[in-house]
Amino acid sequence: MERSLCTLAAVIFLGGFFNAALTDDTTTEINSLSNNNTTTTTTAESVTVQPQDHSRDRPTPTAAQRKLPTAAGRDKQLDTKNISQDSEEESNNKEEETDDSKKEDKKTELDCPPLGLESLRVDDSQIQASSYQRTGLGPHRGRLNIQSGIEDGDLYDGAWCAEYKDRHQWLEVDAMHLTLFTGVILQGRNSIWSWDWVLTYKVQLSNDSVTWTVCMNGTKEAIFEGNQNPETPVLGLLPVPTVARFIRINPQTWYSNGTICLRAEILGCRVDDPTDIYSSEQELGSKDALDFRQHNYKEMRKLMKSVTEECPDITRIYTIGKSYMGLKLYVMEISDNPGKHELGEPEFRYVAGMHGNEALGRELVLNLMQYLCREYKKGNQRIVRLVTETRIHLLPSMNPDGYEEAYKKGSELAGWADGRHSFEGIDLNHNFPDLNNIMWDAQETAADQSKVSNHYIPIPEYYTQEDAMVAPETRAVISWMQDIPFVLSANLHGGELVVTYPFDCTRDWAPQEDTPTADDAFFRWLATVYASTNLAMSNPHRRLCHYEDFQAHNNIINGGAWHTVPGSMNDFSYMHTNCFEVTVELSCDKFPHVSELPIEWENNKESLLVYMEQVHRGIKGVIRDKLTKQGIVNAVIKVEDHDHDIRSATDGDYWRLLNPGEYKVVVWAEGYFPSVRHCRVGMEPHPTICDFTLNKTPIQRLKEIRAKGGKIPQDLQLRLRALRLRKLRASTRAINQRRESERLQQARKARRA
């Protein structure tokens, strides 16, 4: 009940100021606390404020909703607003709403966004503390969801921890401007060795950091309930939202076997202050009028549909499968000829949401759909060229089940891991076949390593079984990779600021080891292209997200050198198909608040575009039969001194990504004589055309005559690769049919009950 009253009080309070901003005859009483007010007194009466269970993301209030009256004379006294029970306009706003969820959105619409401790908008210099145990546990480490290193005791531990265990300890945040503070989100210490968290705390507020006033709940000091474990974020809403510049979190009790440690985020809206010399500074945002908000499954479908309606000539929506819970995996295709592979036109994909709680990639991909559509219609030549010369595929949510779990809790309350895995508890980035070790083991036992295949490695037999621990989302993506001859891809993640490139899996199961591919130089180029154009990554003054200094590596790193990931999508894409893929860690904050989305779009817009343009580097061409002039499928394209081959697509076209230079290229196919050409790749951002014409061998011609139009035998590897794929798809169908039957049975039982 207390939770409901606090929430209602905050809503009515802000609603009252919204009315004040719009109505001339509305007056608001302001109670200013005198300088004689003391700081926290331990003998005062107190009342506990229950933690809030908000499960939805709160949009940023409008300027009118933020605007608050200021005290006469600006004497820097703390202003506390009285609450008036005037909810008439709130009721009017809801009259036309019929959906319960829409009503819930209206109720929480006025809540304030986070200041930005987690997103790093709050600088280290703005955070202070009464004491701290050591530098690695200093106040700058008291940020929501910050992660610690493997070892305790270094410079990068996972919380602020006070040096003393008493009720006089505090963590202070300077908002830099007068701010309407509405709440605090608390976590315990991130550590694999220590368990520390705050059980209860008080909140103090000030305008000058000298005189402090305790947050009150009626006539008693408010005691906020904190954490019961180190990781679950807990929201405490102030009973009365209060205007101040400084805020302190003052722990009162803590875990009995631990000490005072916490990570925090502060909720607050900046208010007008005529005496603030920086008040005229505009907040960062975007000039692009895109749909900047968090989209759940239904809203994502609506947005994608709206894009196809706006640009029907260049867009197409299709599905590649379903999640465990039956949510469709939607893909948006953007091309001047959607629905068809055009000869010589490369295929590109962005995949987001592999980890459901890493939500920024999902929103960036949705923003990208809108942007490409609108800029194409405007005649932006760069976008027109990209759309007409590339077939683009955008998968915004590979793990929709995980995202829905995180979305229900909200951007600040989902924690570090809620929604990361699929509904079945599978980490999808460890769920692809480990082809690396299959290749490495074969090379170690082979008498001649050159005879070991370095590409198109078949899926292992165990992986195709019905009882294999393979997520339906993974199965869908593998089948998608087989159907479309992708050339380049990026897998969008979150929680760091770095671009990683294959191999992700290390040899001999080393936890960390640089494990380059045969195309290491080009992968480094791809990673550098994204990182160097990303405004956040390329900022030399940015602080570390957690504990690793990727700036020392120019914000790129080999996946295995960071940490080994067997069964990653990047490695599988490289080893099983022709597609090169990197992982982009987009932001320190896995699930940024909606207020951060315009900034994140600007940080990543140029990177997203310039990375797609790299699909046109290297060489491309068509491999044809000399007599029939028909394209030859599955011809092998080998570049000298590059121990990784690719194969031609169904129509005989191919694309080989390469850095500038001179290359000797050998092409061969079963039943044909090899052909050799020297191809030069220039510095220009377009591919060099290298077509090949192959002559059939006499033996092949004889086989065709004897077969009289029958099937031409293929090499063992291609046959095995196709057979395993058929088995995987067959087991997927069987699993889906079984699950659908179980759902129908459950539905019948529910109806009978």
Disulfide bonds with the S-S distance in Angstrom:
Cys112-Cys269 1.81
Cys161-Cys261 1.88
Cys311-Cys373 1.86
Cys545-Cys588 1.92
Cys679-Cys690 2.20
